[in-house]
Amino acid sequence: MSTKKTERIERKKRKLSAFLKLVEEDEQKRPRLDECEFQELRAKLKERKKKLQEFPKFDLKSQGHDASIDVLFSQRKPLFFQDLQNLLSFAMIGDRSSYKPYSWCKLDKWNKVKSMSVLVMDNLGLDDYISNREDLLRHWEPLFPYKLHFLSPQPSLPKEFALLSLSSTLKYNIVSKMSLNDALFSKTIFNFPVVTETEQALESSLKLKLLLNPRQMLECSYPMPIPGYSELKYAHYVPTFLSYDRVTNESPLFCIDCEMCLTVSGKLELTSICIVDEKLNVLYHSLVKPSNHIINYLTQYSGITKELLKDVTTTLEDVQNKIIEILSPDSILVGHSLNSDMDAIQMMHPYVIDTSQIYNLTGNRQRRSKLALLTKLFLNKEIQNAGASGHCPMEDAISTMELALLKLKNGYSFGDTMMKDSQISHEMSKIEDEYKASFFDINCKEKELQIIGVNESLHEYEELLPDSSILMQTKSINQCYKAACESAASKDLTLCHIPFGKLDDVNVKKLWKITKRVWKSVPSNSLFFNIWPGRNGQDAFVGIAMKEDPKKKQILKE
């Protein structure tokens, strides 16, 4: 070892020794608590925690954070207005609410929420907020810690608020029964061009009931042509057809399974695909060369190696053309967590049966059972047991199709712990009537509500309300927001509609003035919502704030 290197090491040793000595001296000087003081501090912290539990607390979960307008547009996942209605209902009647907002937010101590005030800026939307964000930044942004992207309410905000969610099990049954109609007519979130000129009454078949509806597809991250949201994210995705025929009980089933590798793009790209029909014939099986350089073959999962792809020339575009050649406009695609495969082939299709959704062993829709486990339990065979050699897409595709066919043979509740012993004894017409039960009708029985608007802006609420005295029509915007201030201070729920036009400098100031006045009238421990419902194709913006009690702030300072 050279002399210079030895001296350098010695200097480092001296520095480390001096640093350790300094830390030890600081540790010795620091006052230490004796046992009595420690117990006293512990008791104070326990008491502080107990006091804080007396106040309501609102926060977002992962799904809620994904809808934040601070998330890149291409990565954002908007929420539905039904999600907001679920929060309002839960905050009013708690666990008796038929549906909770647990998927996207959490509200602790709901029974401590004093009131809720909802300020609706009619004719404004998310684009208006984003384009005026600099002007709103100074005052508006600090007021609302939660600023979220919602899909625009359809057909209107009053009806979105009024349609009451049913219990989770019954709701799932109803939605599944109505999944075909949803897929065809829910254009808000499902914009596939389906030909309906030759529309005929469809028999109620299990195959059609198993189709994922638009909401399920969105929640499972399927690529979909959603106006105002996915045009950027899925701009390079290819629809399987330019127009689609109505799906029927005779529509053919095709199962797709893909394997992917990680490329320099930071994304998983297609490297192998297999397609089988409902007779378990293999229609297409091919290796695929990604356009980007592979940095991880993920062989233990994909079964793909560098040698396998050495002479492969098949491209993603070749695969897309082959899929279009195989399918028909009314085909139903089958897969296990098929959303990942659709991302791999970069295609969109409206009719989907997902075995990770129609089979459920956990009692939780968010927790999907693995294909290998389902195959072992229901088909009595082992797959994906090659260890480091990875999966075989042909084996997986055949097993997935067999699971789908077994479900079709044994019935709707087969293989689903959430559906076990559940029966729907009502006629569909009766179910539809129950589904249309009013949010206001349920909550008016126990809470005081007030809906305020200008002139004729509230006519849509009239048929939805059990008591017309809940409505208050005013003659001007000034009267409207002043009435909202009075109501916010005394009612359990205040819903105020303020009409707005173009947001110029004057209207931005006016908007802030109204919001500030209503906010000041909101009692402590209350939820405050500001909704820009959207217009002319715009999505909606929703700001959410909890007005904290001064007592809570004082406790936090102690």
Protein Blocks (a to p, Z undefined) as FASTA:
>chain_A
ZZklmmmmmmmmmmmmmmmmmmmmmmmmpccddfklmmmmmmmmmmmmmmmmmpccdddd
fklmmmpckbcfklpccddfklmmmmmmmmmnommpmbdcklmmccehkllpmbacdddd
ehiafklmmmmmmmmmmmmmmmmmbacddddddfbfklmmmmccddfklmmmmmmmmmmm
mmmmmmmloccdcdfklgccddddfklmmpccfklmmmnopacddehklmmmmmmpccfb
fbdcdddfklccddddddddddfkopacdfbdcdddfkopafbdcddddfbdcfbgolmm
nopafklmmmgcbdfklmmmmmmmmpcfkbccddehkllmmmmnopadfbdcdfklmpcf
kopaklccdfklmmmmmnopaehilojnopafklmmmmmmmmmmmmmmnojkgopaklgo
iacfbdfklmmmmmmpcfklmmmmmmccddddehjlmmmmmmmpfblklpccdfbfklmm
mmmmmmmmmpmbdcdddddddddfklmmmmmmmmmmmmmmpcghiacddddebgehiacd
ddddddddfklmmmmmZZ
